[in-house]
Amino acid sequence: MNKEIVSKTFSAQKYKDAELSVKAATVLEKMTNNDHFSDIQPKLNELKARLKSYDTALAETMQGGRLQTAIKRECRRNLEMSLQEVATYVQLTSKGDEVVISSSGFDMHKKAAKVGTIDQPKDVRITQVQIKGTVQVSCNRVDHARFYVFAYCEAPSTPESVWMQVTGSRRKIMIDGLTSGKEYCFKVAAARTDPSRVWSVEVNSFVI
């Protein structure tokens, strides 16, 4: 069974001032008298006190003033620290159990969605350039691709052909060192960490 991970991020980028207050209140409500967390009351008392101070400071900032804003920031830092401490306790006590974590009011880290087989590149084009023995190979953009693998061999291709490969982070690349006047086969595959490849349809082209 996969273990879940409690989110310990309570920064302003994730929670605006009012949202942090709501989150802390939710955690307090769900953690109080929760049978899964029988020995957490001292930490909850501290969290409750810091939440009260924060709410008071937040209300006073409505009147403006640098001092009130500075006090609010300090109270927020203290509240974030309490939430992180309780979140750490929940992680250790729950042992990653999703049901137990859900009962605490804390969020869990989102699981990264698995990317399936990457699509086959389409529209492979061979563009002649002004440099002898050099061509540009390109294809359409493929979703989820981290890089592209470009392969080529002398035409016609056979099961015994030796394909040379070059990689690039973009969907087009310059391939040089080819023999002018010869015909080559080209193909492209989009790739991630999986070593398997879905190759495009081969495209033949003479090289100037």
Number of C-alpha atoms within 10 A of each C-alpha: 5 7 11 19 22 25 15 19 15 20 13 12 7 10 14 12 16 12 13 22 18 15 17 21 17 14 21 21 14 14 22 15 13 14 10 15 17 10 11 16 14 9 15 19 13 15 24 18 12 22 25 16 18 25 18 14 20 21 13 16 16 10 9 10 10 9 11 17 17 13 18 22 16 15 21 25 16 18 25 22 16 20 27 17 14 22 23 16 16 24 21 13 14 21 14 18 18 15 10 18 22 14 16 23 18 22 17 16 12 10 8 6 6 6 10 8 14 18 18 16 22 17 13 19 18 20 13 17 13 8 10 15 18 19 23 14 22 22 22 14 16 18 11 14 18 13 17 24 20 26 20 23 19 20 16 10 16 9 5 6 12 12 14 11 14 13 17 14 13 15 22 21 18 16 16 12 9 18 15 13 12 13 17 19 19 25 24 30 25 31 24 15 8 9 6 12 16 14 18 19 16 14 17 19 18 17 19 17
